[in-house]
Amino acid sequence: MVERMYLGIPRREIPWYPQIDYERCIGCLTCVKHCPHNVYGTEGNPAKPVVVNPYNCIVGCSSCAKLCPSEAIKFPSKDELREILKNLRGKYGLG
């Protein structure tokens, strides 16, 4: 299996993927239907979304969260992401 990279950083080290608040989730599956990267799957009856491939999520993308009618999907803030990437660039000697 080829390791995925993001700007020279192993993707598995970047904690950018959706977190679902199941207290808020209404099970509409908009996130599952919207994401073309196979990040989500479903589980249960009635079906609820689950994050099955977190590192398939595109770093910086949060369109599923913007489409969620119950605001049940969260990501780190863009400021947190910038800080994480800055630290990882240093770790890997990328600037």
N, C-alpha and C positions, 0 to 999 in steps of 0.2 A: 504494500500500500504506500503510495506516494504521500509524503507529508505536505499538507497545504501550508502555504506561506502567505503572509500579508505584509508587503513592503519589507521583505527580508526577515520577518518575525514569524516563528511557528504559530499558526492560527490557534492551536490548542492553548496557547498562553494568553490569548486576548479574551477576557471575560465579557464579550459582547454577544448576547443572545437574549431572547425574551424570557421574562419571568411572568408567570400567570398568577394573578390573584383570584383564586377560586371562590372567594367570598363575593367577588364582583362579577365573575364570569357568568354569562347567561346561556352559554352553550350554543351560540348562533353559528359558530365555526367560520366566521368571516376571515379570521386569521389563517385557518387551514386552507380555505379556498383561494385566498389572495397570494400566499407565499409560493413562488415558483421554485424555491430552493430545497424543498422537502425538509424544512426545519420542523414542521408540525406533523403529528399523527393524531389519532383519536383513540379514546379509551372509555369504556363504560357504556351504560345504557340508562338514560340517554347519553349520547356521546358528548364528551368534553375534549377540548384540545389538550395535547401534551407536547412538550418539546422533546422530540426524539433524536434530532440531529442538530444540537446547538451550534456546532462549529461549521455548519453549512450556512449559517446566518451571515449575511454580508456586513462586514464591519461598517458601522455608521448608519445602516438602514434601520429605520423604525417605522416603516410605512404600515405594518400590521397594527402597531399601537395606535397610530393616527386614525385607522379605520375602525377600531374596536368601539362599538356603540356604548359599552359599559365601562370603558377606560380600565380594563382589567389587565392590560399588558404593560409592563414597565421594562425599561432599559436603563443602564447607567446614564448619567447626564453627559452631554458633549464635553463639558469641562473634565469630568472624571475620565472619559475616554482619552482626551488629549494627554492627561497626566500619566495614565497607564501606558500609552504609546511612547511617551517621552522616556519613561523609566525602562521600557523594554528596548528601545533603540540604544540606550546606554548599555544595557546588559549585553546586547549583541554587537556592540561597537559600530552602530550605524549612524552615529552622529550625536 
